[in-house]
Amino acid sequence: MARLVQCVYLKKEAEGLDYMTYPGELGQKIFDSVSKEAWQRWLKHQTMLMNENRLTPIDPAHRKFLEAEMEKFFFGGGSAPPPGFVPPSKK
C-alpha cells in the first residue's frame, strides 16, 4: 500500500516518497510533506536551474543555492526561473 502525505506543493493528499531523497532536517521535512509528483516537478525545475545558471553539484556554493531554491520551491512560495528564461515552445 502506498504511503500518503498531505503534499505542501500540490495542496492535496498524494502518494508520498518511498525514501528520503535529501539528507538532514530538510530531507525529513520533504519526506514527510512532499509527494512523488511534486518531487518530480522539483527535479525538472532543478535541472532547468542548473542548465540556465550553469551550475555544478560539485561546487559547494552551487549546492547551497540549489538547496535554498528547493526550500523555496516547496515551503517558501516558489522558486522563480532565472531572469530572461524562456521555456521551450511545445510543438
N, C-alpha and C positions, 0 to 999 in steps of 0.2 A: 504494500500500500504506500502511495506517495505521501511524503511529508508536506503538509500545507502550512503556509505562512501568510500573514496579513502583509502583503507587499507594499512597502512605502512608496515605491515608484509607480506601480500600476494602480494603487489605491483600491485594491481588492484582494480577496483570498486567492492564492495561486500556488502551484507546485513549488516547493522550496528546493534549494540546492541540496545535492547529495552529500557534500562535504564542504569544509571551509576552503574558500578559494583564495583567501588572503590571510596573512598571519596577524596575530595580535588582537588588540581590543577592537579595532576597526573591522577586522575579519570576522570576529564573533558577531558584531553588530550586523554585518552584511548577511551572515549565515542565518541569523535569527529573523531578519525582516526584508530580505530581498528574494524575489522569485527567480527561477531559472530563466524565464523570458526576459526579465529586467536585466539579469546578468549578461545575457547575450546582447542586449541593446547597448550595455556599457562597453562590452568588448568591441563592438563596431565603432562606438564613439571614441574609445581609446585608440583604436587603430587610426582613425582619422586624425586625432590629435597628434599622434606620433608621426604620421606621414607629413602633415601640414607644417608642423613645428620642427621637423627633422630631429626627433628625439630618439635616444637610445636607452634601453633599460640598464645599460652598464653604468651610465653616468648617475651618481647619487642625486645630483640636483634635478635631473630629469625624472627620476623615480619619485622624488619628493613632490614635484609639480603634478605628476600623474596621480599620486595618492590624494593630493588636495583636490584635484578635479573629480576624482572618484567620489570623495566625500561630498562635494557639492552636487554631483550628479544624482546621488541617492538621497542625501539628507539636507542639502542646503539650497534648494531652489533651482538646481540645474547647472550644468556645465555648458558654457557657450562655445560655439565653434570659433576658431581663430578669426581675427578681423580680415575681411576680404574673402573668406571662404565661400566658394560657390559649389554647391553639391552637384555631382554629375547628373546630367539630364537622363531621364528614363525614356527609353525608346521602345 
